Amino acid sequence: MSNSRLVYSTEDSSRCPGCHKPLRKCLCRLVQDKGKPRQVIDPAIRISRESKGRKGKGVTILSGFELGETELKTLAKKLKALCGSGGTVKNGMIEIQGDHRESLKQELEKQFTNVKLAGG
C-alpha cells in the first residue's frame, strides 16, 4: 500500500473546455443536457507590444492561437511579409519586429473573430 497522495497537479480536466469554469459551475453542460448544442467560446487573440530585454527595440507579440506548429509558422510567415519585417515563433506566440499592431489587427480580423489589442 502506497502512502503517497497527489498534492498538486497541472492537469486541468476539472474545467469545462467551453466556458473554462469548474465543471460543477459550468452552464454549457446544463445547456447541452437539455438537448441544445454547447456554446464554444473562441479564446481572444491578443496583440501586444513589448520591448523588455531587447535593448529598447520593440516587437509585436501575437498570442492566443489554437493552431498547430506548422500552421502557426505559416501564419507567421504571411504576417511578416505583410509587415515587411522579421520575426519568429516562440512558445506558441508569434513575435514580429517593430510596432505593427494596427495592420496586424486588420489582417487577423479577416481570419479570426475575436482579435484584441492588449496593453497600453
C-alpha positions in Angstrom: 0.0 0.0 0.0 1.4 3.4 -1.0 1.4 6.3 1.4 1.8 8.9 -1.4 -1.1 11.0 -2.5 -1.4 13.7 -5.1 -0.8 17.1 -3.7 -0.8 19.3 -6.9 -1.5 18.6 -10.5 -1.2 20.8 -13.5 -3.8 18.8 -15.4 -6.9 20.9 -15.9 -9.5 18.2 -16.6 -11.9 19.7 -13.9 -12.7 22.7 -16.1 -15.1 23.0 -19.0 -13.4 23.4 -22.4 -16.2 25.8 -23.5 -16.5 28.3 -20.7 -13.4 27.4 -18.6 -15.3 27.3 -15.4 -15.2 24.4 -12.9 -17.4 21.6 -14.1 -19.8 21.9 -11.2 -20.4 25.6 -12.1 -20.5 25.1 -15.9 -23.5 26.5 -17.7 -22.5 24.9 -21.0 -23.1 21.4 -19.6 -26.6 22.4 -18.4 -27.4 23.7 -21.9 -26.0 20.5 -23.5 -28.0 18.3 -21.2 -31.3 19.9 -22.4 -30.5 18.8 -25.9 -29.1 22.1 -27.2 -25.6 22.2 -28.6 -22.9 23.5 -26.3 -21.6 27.0 -27.0 -17.9 27.0 -28.0 -16.1 30.2 -27.0 -13.2 31.2 -29.1 -10.3 32.5 -27.0 -9.2 36.0 -27.8 -6.1 36.6 -29.9 -4.1 39.2 -28.1 -1.8 41.7 -29.9 0.6 43.5 -27.7 3.9 45.4 -27.9 7.0 44.6 -25.8 10.5 45.9 -25.6 11.7 44.4 -22.4 15.0 42.6 -22.7 15.5 43.8 -26.3 17.7 46.8 -25.7 14.7 49.1 -26.2 13.7 47.7 -29.6 10.0 46.8 -29.7 8.4 43.7 -31.0 4.7 43.0 -31.6 3.6 39.8 -29.8 0.6 37.8 -31.0 -0.8 35.2 -28.6 -3.9 33.0 -28.1 -3.8 30.9 -31.2 -5.1 27.4 -31.1 -3.1 26.3 -34.1 -0.5 23.6 -34.6 3.1 24.4 -35.0 3.2 24.2 -38.8 0.0 26.4 -39.2 1.5 28.9 -36.7 4.7 29.1 -38.7 2.8 29.6 -42.0 0.7 32.3 -40.4 3.9 34.0 -39.0 5.5 33.9 -42.5 2.4 35.6 -44.0 2.3 38.3 -41.3 6.0 39.0 -41.5 5.7 39.5 -45.3 2.7 41.9 -44.7 4.7 44.0 -42.3 8.0 43.8 -44.2 9.9 42.8 -41.1 11.5 39.8 -39.4 10.1 37.7 -36.6 9.9 34.3 -35.0 7.5 31.8 -33.4 8.3 31.0 -29.7 6.2 29.1 -27.2 3.1 29.2 -29.3 3.4 33.0 -29.8 4.4 35.0 -32.9 6.9 37.8 -32.4 7.2 40.3 -35.2 9.9 43.0 -35.1 8.6 46.6 -34.8 5.2 48.1 -33.8 2.7 46.8 -36.3 -0.3 46.3 -34.1 -2.9 48.1 -36.2 -2.1 46.5 -39.5 -1.9 43.0 -37.9 -5.2 43.5 -36.2 -6.9 44.4 -39.5 -5.3 41.3 -41.2 -6.2 38.9 -38.4 -9.8 40.1 -38.2 -10.3 38.7 -41.7 -9.5 35.2 -40.5 -10.4 35.2 -36.8 -13.4 36.5 -34.9 -12.0 37.6 -31.6 -8.9 39.8 -32.0 -8.0 42.3 -29.3 -5.2 44.8 -28.7 -3.6 44.2 -25.3 -1.6 46.7 -23.3 -1.3 50.4 -23.5 
